[in-house]
Amino acid sequence: MELKLLHLYHDIMDLYGDKGNIKTLEYRCKMRNIDFIYDTCSIGEQKDYSSYNLIFMGGGADKEQLMLSQDLQNKREGLEKALKDNVFFLLICGGYQLFGQYYVNANGEKIQGLKFFPYRTEKSQKNDRCIGNIYIDVELGDDKFKILGFENHGGQTYDADDKYFGKVIFGNGNHYNSKYEGFFYKNVIGTYMHGPLLPKNPNLADFIIKKSLSKDYKEVELSALDDSFENMAKQELLYNLGYKEV
Ligand code: GLN
């Protein structure tokens, strides 16, 4: 089997270890003898987006989001086709925001999104950011687990709540004190959780690998890996954060 990943705007959208998510996917594929093919696509480039299993876009500062906004619209048609062709999308923070209606940045500039989904991201009224560790409960089909990550965003996302990715246990989520985090619909996960997302949450990494492969392969079964180190890292952080019910 082969998993082909396209990293959108790899050179400008990569905050707080977003690239670590790709390293995790690569490692977990290699351990199962699944070929992992990594490709990139940035400003001024076009790819056959539907030919990939997984498209990944990380987070970025307002400046970078503004810089790529026109180019992203040039990619709209191909990306929409890929969505329909069942390519899996993992979108982090700034990437998540730009697949929705729009993002009003800290300076009040409105950056148009791809408008594939109904959610919109407004400027933070308090001129403050949602920063810190975040823990959520997710239910992805038959898979139920808790995910630990880190968020750092000014944008406040609304109208994602009926298709949320997880229920917030602690942290902010889509906006200040939100009950919900991110967006999950069919073959798309949008989330505010950055780099620690997949390294610390192997269940989620495997869910994404399976879904991505299912575009091209029937009945994908992944062999179990030893996740004791990953689970230990997660439990240690939860313990240090004072969260007892691990
Ligand atoms: N610039 C956006 C915001 O502040 C996205 C930030 C990010 O990707 N971490 O909300």
Residues whose N, C-alpha, C, O or C-beta is under 5 A from the ligand:
A	BS01	LIG	L15 G59 G60 A61 D62 I92 C93 G94 N152 H153 G154 G155
